[in-house]
Amino acid sequence: MTTAQRSAQSRGRRLAAQLSPKSVATLYVLIGLIIAFSLWKPSTFPEYATLVGILQDGAIGGLIALGLVVPLAAGVFDLSVGYMLGFGAIFAAWLVGNTSWPEWLVIAVSIAACAVVGLINGLLVVKARISSFIATLAMGSILQAGIQYLTGGQILTKGVDRIGGFASVNIHQITLAPMVLIVLAVLLWVLMQHTVVGRHLYATGLGGDAAVLAGVRTRQLQFGALIVSAAVAGLAGVLVVSNVGAASPDTGPSYMIPAFAAAFLGATQFKPGFFNPGGTVLAILMLQTLTSGLALAGVSTWVPSLCTGVILIAALAVGQLRGNQLSRLIRLRRVKSDSAQPQTGAEPALREPIGAEALSMTAPATTEVQDVRVGAHSPSNAEPEERTR
Amino acid sequence: MSTVAPSPTLLTLSNLSKNYPGQTALDGVALSIAAGEVHALLGANGSGKSTLIKILTGVVAPDPGALLTLGDVTEPLHHGASRGELRGMPVRCVHQDLGLVEALSVVDNVALSDGYHTRRSGTIDWREEAARAETLLRTFNLPDLDVFAPISAYPPLIKVQIAIARVMGSWGSEPGLLILDEPTAQLPDSAAEQLFGLVEQIRAAGTSVLFVTHRLAEVFRIADSVSILRQGRLVHRGRAADLDRADLIEHIVGERRALDVPATGNQRETGSEVALQLRGLTGPELRGADLTVRRGEIVGVVGVIGAGHAALAPTLMGLTPVESGTVEIGGVALPLAGLTPTKARAAGLAWVPPDRKRDGIIAGLPVGENITIGILSRFRVGRWLLNSNDAADEAVRWQELVDLQPRDPSRLIEMLSGGNQQKAVMARNLAGEPVVLLLSEPTAGVDIGAREQLYAIVAAAAEQGVAVVVTSTDYGDLAAICHRVLVFSNGQATAELHAPGLSEPEITHAVLSSEDVPSSHAFREVSP
């Protein structure tokens, strides 16, 4: 029986499994939220305008969350996406105010500028082998400097209406941003699930050195992934400017935490353990429904932030429990109790060059923190047969 | 060697067994160590030495029934909560990796094990700490070191001495047992001699030393008595003076069940076409290594730690830099500058690495994808899209070829047994249709049934013309499957053994003889 036949047979069962609460708990939470808010605020929540608002507000965070899926799948963080979004927005606004370039060129150049910053991120992580966590964090600060330089701390409005035309594009009031989000999600789904590049991205994030030896170009993939997340953040920035009609130097950072929450929560959905675009879109919808619903209900402004933080931690905890790709990323390098355990390095970039450890059969073992105590046993020099038990 | 009058027994362990699921590590072993003696513990890899040390240091509990005799009292060996002692008597161990934090100073390393001395204010009294470290160095006749310099600055000998002194410094004067687990493995011979001075000083102070080594010459140099383990059993116990080198080797090697690999046929003709040609390969551990392997040939490479045999595969895969030399694969020169695993694979190399869990399997990915990950681009539709069904069919085909259980390609690979994981890694490498298959410890942690299957797969690949280069510490396996076995020493092949007539004792003997060639042990120093 070929796989094609088998997969045809089990398609129904797979669909059922996909829709089970275990696979898409977030979907049921989302439905529950909609029911709850509809009962709580029957006059304001169950309205078409609310849906439009949720889609509009969620789309921007959703876009950078989708962009994040790519580097996260490849095992690298991009903490610069928030400022990257802000930089893309400010740069576009600055260009329309200070040049007479056509709108399409302004948009293209703004996104390209962010892609170039992403390229620098890639160089820092892949070539200079700096931890992606730290490198992109630092890049965020540099981007903020760029934002302050271009704006002088002022909100840019001059000429911004030139690119505001996009904001008026809509289908039944649903604007461009949610549409871009859906298109990007579909593109990413094809990329991650149905291309060699996508499968190699996951192998990069999961396998590290094993993936390298299997012939996966892990460094090129991580490099490319950081460019993708940066360009997507730049695109999101342009959409923000076109929507708002002005560019504030404060735009950006507030989108980052929800985006990470969505990406990590998304990685517990549909394909648990894998950062995936479907789960991410579902997660951002749920998060935005919660935030918008709470806003409509008139709760204090600190409540939505609290909820986002709690949900991010909950998603991480679930990922940790399942011991999957998530936990590889979020767990700090553990002091190993046994050298035979798979390495759960926080970061491929932080790890030793593979050559040093590939020879570990002959030159046993880096000193481990646990062995500081004299007489504490380190099994790392156990004999090969015994250490794999 | 020293002759000592019969001295009182420090401790006796008896009826020591340890069974792991599917494997017996220790089987009714007895160990008796006299007060103030150096007792050598010998045995091949997997003979149970590590387990015995783990039991002594309290890391692993023995199976019920083990007895410990201290003085006149014999009681069951309870696995106490506190490590580093047996019924109150100190048992300390310096492992081969020393347990020092390289980036920290002597002072810090000493204080990390003994605790920092603080002033009343709670701050560390650095002058007091420095004095303590300096006293320690003087007590054990170490040179005058800068105790605030990072330990990484010092040569290997100093590090070993510091690690030992650190243990002894916190000891006091009560009798006890110091376990030195291959302390000389990373030392050049001249430094080993200096280390023995320290061991003798410790013995003279009345402490017993359990000395683990693979270098037999050291046994006669330093040990008073010897215990030899083989396959979890104590096969010999006696005074070192009563033995010679041949005795030791015979006890260590013994006889064992031969591997049954019907398909191997290492008498089979090999092709005449050269698949792999190394000339003067020099890099970490390798010093001008030459090697010629023909298509269809299975060549074993063996040696003591650091001899260079284990460095061949990672070097050929581009993981460690090459200083000089040439490599040809199927007659085509392999560019060694800027070599990466991807380029090495494209040139026809494939490697099954020794650390399966870390470098072999991709945990989190299903078995099927673990097999096909390296050849996915064969299943493209057009330029970008992947035909997942074709890839899955290929994975299923390989699962059947290597008899991987269970046959479910969607199972996460980490859920499989070690043998089946290794079959998947083997399948991934063979799926790439290599010219040369490099295997490093391919059967580590694999039970005998799966081992035979793995070697049958290797033999079948060789039958189809793949050249195989395999390192294994299991010399019996090598004897069963290899056409030739090359013994490495000092970074190059120094002896060659041929089938038919290959045997485990012959290989072991050749390896143990090769250690007499002084080696530079340069690798540790040049590695990043």
Interface residues (C-beta under 8 A of the other chain):
Chain A: T2 T3 A4 S7 V190 H194 T195 V196 V197 G198 R199 H200 Y202 A203 L206 G207 D209 A210 A211 V212 L213 A214 G215 V216 R217 G273 N324 Q325 R328 A340 Q341 P342 Q343 E352 P353 I354 G355 A356 E357 A358 L359 S360 M361 T362 A363 P364 A365 T366 T367 V369 D371 V372 R373 V374 G375 A376 H377 S378 P379 S380 N381 A382 E383 P384 E385 E386 R387 T388 R389
Chain B: Y20 Q23 A25 N45 G46 S47 K49 S50 T51 I53 K54 T57 G58 V59 R83 G84 V91 R92 C93 V94 H95 Q96 D97 L98 G99 L100 V101 E102 N109 L112 S113 A163 R166 V167 S170 D181 E182 Q186 P284 E285 I305 G306 A310 A311 P314 M317 L319 T320 P321 P341 T342 R345 W351 P353 P354 D355 R356 K357 R358 D359 G360 I361 I362 A363 G364 L365 E369 I373 G374 L376 S377 R380 W384 L385 L386 S388 N389 A392 D393 V396 E414 G418 R428 G432 S440 E441 A444 G445 T471 T473 D474 F523 R524 S527 P528
